[in-house]
Amino acid sequence: MSSSTVDDRWDDGLIARRVEEKAAQPHEVAPDPVEDDGLPALGGRYGGSLRTRLDALHELVGLSRTRLAGDTLAEAGRVLDEAAARQRLSARHTVVAIAGPTGSGKSTLFNALAGVPVSETGLRRPTTSAPIALSWSEGSAGLLDRLAVPGRLRRRPLAGGAADEDLQGLVLIDLPDHDSAVTAHRDQVDRVLGLVDAVIWVVDPEKYADAALHERYLRPLAGHAEVTFVVLNQIDRLGTDASDLVLDDLRRLLDEDGMALGEHGEPGATVLALSALTGEGVGELRELLGRFVTERTAPALRLSADVDAAAARLRPAYVSDGQTGLGERAREDFAARLAVAVGATAAGEAAERVWRRGAIRACGTPWLRLYRWYERLRAHGTATDPRQQAPLEDELTARQRVEQAVRVVADDASRGLPAPWAQAVREAAARGADGLPEALDELTATIGDPAARPPRPAWWPAAVLAQVLMTFLQLFGALWLLGQIVGVVEPGLLPPVLIMLGGVVGGPLVEWACAAAVKGPARRYGQEAERKLREAAAACGRARVLDPISAELMRYREVRDQYVTVSGTRSGARVARLGGGGVGMRWGGTRPGARLR
């Protein structure tokens, strides 16, 4: 899809910032060529809010191409293409199509406005087999080429009269019947209706409530009310009272279709009754058309309505349900799950135990250390099989926990998002999760096991020296008693017993004091080891998972802002009425002849 209204060289990077860049770059706009009447001669630039909305729509399509399906953006692309095509053509002309069902008198009204028989009328159906064009001024060839009206079917009205001056710039198109039995005729109607600036719908007292007309055309085109005329023809067949009743019922049906009616100064569709055969009301229609053409606003109104319709069709792809985004709590939960997966808490507790165990070993009595060494030696090899099985089980559990953490944070981030953007968030999380368990394993190996070689506090040598002194007292007292027994030393039981008892009691007291003193440092050491592992795992998860998710959410916020600009202030009220329909839609088939009541 290409468009000459805006620069096609858009960058589909992760986050686009060209809107601000364009606004920051000063540039000069060359004035449009004008003729003596002060109107643009050929084409022109869309201005005001319409240009802003078209630029935003172009940005929206560019940012969404890699996220949305092509058929979702097809209508928006068609609107941009038609905007570019209409911009290149004459801005001095207004193209108005006359459409309606079989036998409604379209061609008769066409001839009445022309002042000369131009379109064939008759009882044979269908009478009009191809679009016929009637131009009140020169310079409309490009518009008619765009409508694919052949040269042999291009006419000029009867020259002379003030009415010709009033309708200067009008290009009137007589279309085949929209309910024709010939499929090619219906296809031509659908094609031309998507290209003209305005439409005059001609209905008669018999078919004004036809379901095919309302469900296939008027209801989907309800957002184009400002460029729509609905004419009740053949009122000569009715009395005055009957004509008013039918016209009121027609207004009721249009209101049910969601089409605003231009009454009491409000913008909307123009509804009137006339008789093309007798000329009653035709003059009023010519006057309304004259004012409508003189304003030269129909192309912009039609295009604005097309943008509204495209925005309504795109609404499910951009409007979220409730608050979206990745909250701080979700980030913290993700970091906590990764910490559990890498065993941060267990590593901290193990480091604390190793610290305390090292203190007890260093400051414990030699007899207790000898006993513990004997117990380890006797139990050596009995837990070989469980130790061999544990690493595999831990590895599988850690991987599952990482995958679960990624799924949970992806679900939290995508909750409430439109389906395409929710899918993009989940895919970004899945790409980041690929290889995350291995990265966490490498990270753990890089940090190392904090329980492998814990540092020793400065008071440990003093505690060890005190324990050596207690051991020396035990040995000294024992040797003194032994000397008394063998008769080497003079007898005296109390001194050696007291010395040995002091060593026996002092050793456990030193060990107990060291165990009590090591609790605080051991706890802090374990907490620091846990913190380092938590922060490292959180940083790894943030770089691989959270940052890509945040980038997708930022892209969504940007396209959502562009969508708000595209929707504009007028389309907000129309979205509910349109219900997602729009011009260029696939016209639904409804059985001709069915009536709406």
N, C-alpha and C positions, 0 to 999 in steps of 0.2 A: 504494500500500500504506500503510495507516495502522495505528497501534497505540496503544492507550491506556495501555500499560505505561510508555511513556517519552514525552518531549516531542516532538511532531511538528515543531516549528519548528526543524529543523536547518538549519545554514548550509552550503551547498555551496561555500564559498570555497576558495581554493587549499589552505590548511592549516587544519584545524579544531582547535580547542583547548578544546572544551567539556567534555571529560572532566575535565580539571584544574580548569576553572572550577566545574563542579558539585561537585567534591570540596572546593573551597575555600569554597563558599557554605554556611553553616550553615542548616539547615532542620529543622523539626519535622514528624514524621510522626504523624498522628492514629491512635490505636489502632483496630483492626478491631472491629466490633460482635461481641459474644459472647453465647452463650446460657448457660443454667444449667450445661451440661456442660463449659463452658470452651472449646468449639470455635467457630470463626467460623461465624456463621449463614448468611451469603450472601456468597460470594466471599472475597477475602482477597489479601494481597500476597505475592508470591514473595519469599523471603528467601535470605540466604546467597549461595553461589556461583551459584545459578540466576539470581537477580536480576542479579548482576554480568554473567553471560554474556548474558542477554537485553539488557541495556543496551549491552553491547559489540556484540552482533549488530545492534542498531538503528543504532549509530554506523557499523558496518561497511557496512551497506546504504546509509546516507546518503552516506558518502564515496565509495562505489563506483558510484553511479547513473550518473555521467557517464563512467565508464570501462568498465563491464561491460554486456553485453547484458541485456535484461530477463529473458530466460528463464534466465540464469545465476543471477539473484537471486530467481527466482520461489519456489523452495523456502524460502529464508530468510524471504521476505515472508510465506509461508503460515504458517510456524512462529510468527512474531510475531503474526499475526492470530489464530491459534488460541490462543496464550498469553493474549492480551487477552480473547478470548471466554470461555475457561475460567476466567479470573480473576474475571470478573463473575458466574459461576454458583456454585452451592452447593459449598462446600468440605467439607460434612459427608457427601457422597455419593461413592461410587466406582462408576463405570460400567464394567461388565465384559461383553464380548460373547462369545457362544458361537458359534464358527465351525467349519467343517469341510466335508468332501466329502459327496456324496449317499450316504445310507444309513448314515452313521457313527453315528447315534443321538443327534444334537444335541438334537432336540426331546424325546426320552425323558429325557435327562439334565436338560434344562431343567425338565421336569415333576417329576422326582425331587427336584431342589433346591427347587422350589416347594412340594412336598407336596400338590399338587392338579393335575389335568390342565389345563394352560393352553394349551400349544401342541399343535396337531394332529399326530398321528403316524399312520403307515400305510405301506403298500407303494407307494402311488401316488407317483411322482416327477415334479417336485419337490413335497414336501409343504408346506414353509414358503415362502410367496411374498412375504412382507413382514416386516420386523423387528417382533418382539413384545417388549414391555418388561414387566419384573416388578420392582416397587419394594417394598422392605421398610419404607420409612418415607416420611413426607410431605416435600414440599419439593423434589422432583426434576423438577417440571414444566418448568423452564427448560432443564435438561439434555436432557429428552426432546424439547422443541421444537427444540433445536439439532440433534438427531439426526433430526428430521422423522418421529418416530413418531406416527401419528395417535392421537387419543384413544380410539378404539374398540379399539386394540391395546395399551392400557396396563392391566396387571393387578396384583393384589396377591396375595401367597402365602396359604396356609392359616394362619389365625390360631391362636396358641397355641403353647406349647412353648418350651423354653429356646433352641432353635436360632434362633427369631425374634429373640431378644435379641442373639445372637452376630452376626447378619447385618444388624443395623440400619445403614442407610446404603448398603446394596448395591442397585445398579440393574443387573439382569441383562437382557441383550438376546439374543434368539434370532434369528440371522441366517439368510437363505436359503443354499442350497448355493453354495459358491464355484465349483464346477464345473458349475453348472446349465446346461441347454441353453438357458435363457431369458437373453438378454443383459441385460435389465433387472435380473434377480436378481443377476448378477455385479457390475453397476454399483453396486447398493445395498451389497453386501458391501464393495467397495473404498471407497465413500464413508464408511460407518460405521466401518470399521477405522481411518481417519485421524482419528477424533474421540473414540473411547472411551479410557478410562484403562488398560484391560488387556484381554487376550484369552485365552479358553480354547479351544485347538484340540482338537477331538475327532476322533480317527482310529480306524479299526477294523483288525483283523488283515489285511485284504485291501488297504487303501489307505494304510496308514501310510507306505509308501515311494513314493507317487505323485509323479511329477516335477512335476506342475502345482502341488501343494501346496508342495514344497520350493523350487523355482526361482522361483515367482511370489510366494510369501508368506514362508515361514520364513527363507529365505536373505536376502532384502532386509531383513527385520525382525530379523535376528540381534542387532543392537544394542539391541533392546527386550527382552532376555531377562528382565530383572527384573520386567517386567509381563506375562510370558507363562506360561501353563499349557499343557502338552501332555498330554492325557489319552488313554490307550489304552483304548477302550471295547470292550464285547462280549467280555470275557475269559471269560465263561461258556461261550463256544464253544470255548475252549481248555483244555487241562489245565494244571496248575500249572507243569510244566517248560516246556511250549510257551509259556505266557504270559511266563515269565521270559526265554526266548530272544528272543521278539518285542520285549519291552521293552528288552532290551539292544541289539538291532539298531536300535531307534528312537533310543536314546541315541547310538549310533554315527553315525547319519545327522544328528542334530542337531549333533553335534560337527563333522562335516564341513561343515555349513552355516555354521559359525562361531558358533553360538549357545552361550553359556556355560551350563552346567548348575548349578543351585543345590544343590550337594552339599558335605558336610563343612563347613557353615557359610559357604561362599562364595556371594556373590550370583549369581543366574542364574535360568534358567527352571526351573519346577517340573514334574517328569515323574512321572506315576503311572498305575497301571492300575486299572480299575474295571469294573463292569457296571451300567449304569443300569437294566437290566431287572430284575436280581435285587437291586439295592441294595448289592452288595459294593463296598466302597471309596468309596461316595458319602458316607458319614459323614466319612471322612478328608478328602475334598475340601471338605465344608462347614466342617470345622474350619480347614483352610488358608485358605479364603475369609474366614472370620470373623476370623482374625488379620490377614489382608491388609487387610480393610476397616477394622478397628479402628485400624490404624496411620495411616490417612489420608495416606499418602505416594504413592499410586499416581499422582495427577495430576502431581505434581512429578517423579516418576521417568519417567513417559511423556514429559513435556515436555523433561526433560533428555536423554532418548534422541533425541527429535526434533532438539534442538539439535546433538547429536553427529552425527546423520545429515546435517543441513544443512551442518555444518562439513566433513564428509568430502566432500560434493559440491562444496563451494567450494574444497577444497584445491588443485586445479590452478590456480585463479585467484589464489592468494595465496602459495603456498609456492614459493620460488625454488630454483634448482639452484646450490648453491655460493654464494660470496661475490658480492654485488652492490654497485653504487655506482660513483661516478666518482672514480678514484684521482688522486693528484697527478701521476703520470706521464702519465696521459691528458690532464690539463689542460695540462701543459707541452708535450706533443706537439701539441695543438690550437693553442696559442699559437705554437709554432714554425712550423706549417703556414701560419697566417695571416701570420706575418712574411715567409715566403717569397712568399706571394701578393701582398703589398704591396711586395715588393722591398726589404725593410729592409736586407739584407746588401749588395745592389747599391747602394742609396742611400748607405750608409756608405762603401763603397769609392769611389763617385764623389765624395763629399765629401772623402775623403782625397786623391784624385788632384787635385781642383781646388785644394785648399790647397797641395799641393806645386807644382802648375803655377804658381799665383800667386806663390809664393816665387821660383821660377826666373825668371819674367817680371820681377818687381820687382828682383831682384838680379843678373840676367844681364847679359852684356856687350851694349852697344848693337848691335854688329855681328851677334851671334847673333840678337838680337830682330828686327833688320831682315831677316835671312834667313828667319826663321820667318814673319814677316808676308808676305813675298813668296811663300812656299810656300802659305800659306792662301789668298792671293789667287788664285794660279794653280789651286788645286784647288777653288775655289768653284763650287758647283752640280753637281759630278760625283756626289754621293751623294743627290740629291734624291729619286729614286724609292724607294730603300730606306728613307729616313727617313719617307716617306709611308706605307709599308706597315707599318713597325714598330709604331706605336701600336695598330692594329687587332689585330695578332697578340698583342701584350702584353695587351690588354684581354681577349681571349678566354681566354688562358692563365691570367690572374689569376682570372677568374670560375670556371673549371674547378677551379683549386686551392682556392678557397674552398668550393665545393660538395663537393669531395672531403674537405676537412678536417671539414666538418659531418657528412658520412656516417660518417667514421671515428670521431669522438667519440660520435655517436649509437649506433653499433654497440657501442662499448666500454661506454657507460653502460647499454645495454639487455641486455647479455650476461648470461644466467642468470636474467633476470626472467621471470615468467609472461607468457604471450603478450599479454593485454590491457594490462599495464603496460609491457611492452616497446614495444608499438605507441604507447602514450601518450607515452613518452619520445621515440620517433622523430618523432611528430607535433609535439611541442614544439620539437624541434631544427629541423624543416622550417619551422615558422612563424618561428623566429628567423632562419633562413637566408634567408628571403624579404626581399630588400633589403639584405642584408649586404654584397655587393660594392659597391653604390652608396654605402653608409655608409662603407666603407673608403676609397673614392675621395674622398669629401668630407673625410674625416679627413686623408688625405694632402695634399689641397689646403689645408686649414686650417693644417696644420703648416708647409707650404711646402717648397721644395726647399732642403735644407741646403747644396747645392753652388752655389746661385745667387750668394750674396754672403758668402763666408767671411770671418771677422774676420782682422785682421792683427795679428801680435805687435808688441810695443813695439820690438824690435830691428831691425825692417825699415828704418826711416829711416837708422839707422847703416850698415846694409849697403848701402843705396842710395847714401849719401854716399861710402862707400869705393869703390863701383863708379864713381861720378862722378870720384873722385880718380884712379883707375886710367886712366880714359878721358882725363882731362886730361893725365896724364903721357905717354900715347901721342901725343896731339896736340902737346904741348909738344916732345917729342923729335923728332917728325916735322918740325915747323916749324923747329926749330934746325938739323936737317940740310939742310932746304931753303934756309935762309938761308946756310949754308956753301956750298951749291952755286952759288947766284947771287952769292956774294961779299959779301953784306951783313954776315955774321958772320965773325969770325976762324976760320980752319980749326982743327979739333980733333974728330976723329971719335969718340973713345971716350966722352966725357961724354954727348952726345945719344943715342948708341946704347944706353948703359946705362940712361938714363932711359926711353927708349921701350921697351926690353926689359922693364924693371920693370913698366911699365903693361900690356904685352902679357901677361906672365906673371901679374901680380897680378889682372887681371880674371877669368880663369877660376878662379884660386884662390879669390877671393871668392865666385864663383858656386857652386863646389864646396862651400865651407864652409857657405854658406846652404842648399844642398840637403841636406847632412848634418845640419845643425841643425834643419831643418824636419820630419824624419822622425817624431820623437816627438810633437810637437804635432799634426802632420797625422793620425797614427794615432789619437790621443786624440779629435781632432775627429770623425773618421769613426766611431769607436766610440760616441761620444755621440749622433751623429745616428742611428746604427742603433738604439741603446737607446731613444731617444724614439719612433721609429717602431714598434719592437716593442711597447713598453708601450702605446702608443695603440691599436694593432691588437688586442692582448690584452684591453684594457679594453672595446673595442667588441664583440669576440667573447664576452666574459664576460657583458656586459649583455644581448646579444641571444640567445645560445645556451646558455651554461653555466648561467646563473641559472635560466632556465625548466626546463632538464634537472634541475638540483638540486632545484627545487620539486617536480617530478614524483616524483623519488626520495624526497623527504621525505614526500610524500603516501603513497607506497607503504610506507615504513617505518611510518607511522602506522597504515595499514589492516592491515599485517602484525601490528603489536602488538595491534590489536583482534582480529584473527583468532586469535592465540595465546590471548587471554582467552576468546574464544568456544569454542575447542577444549577448554580446561580440562584438568585432569589426567587425567580419566577417559577422555576421548575419544581421547587419544593412542594407547592400546592398542587402541581399537576401530577406528581408521581403517583399519588393515590388514585387519581382518575384514570391515568394511563394504564396502570397495572402491568407495566413492562412492555406494552405494545409500541409500535412505532412505524413510521414510513419505511418502506423497503422490506417489511415483514413478509413472510409467506402467507398470502391471503388464504384464510381458511375457507373451506367449501361449505356453503349452506344451501339447502334446497331452495331454489327460486320459487316464489309464490307463498312461502311461509310468512305469517304476519306476526308482528309483535304487539302485544296488548298488556 
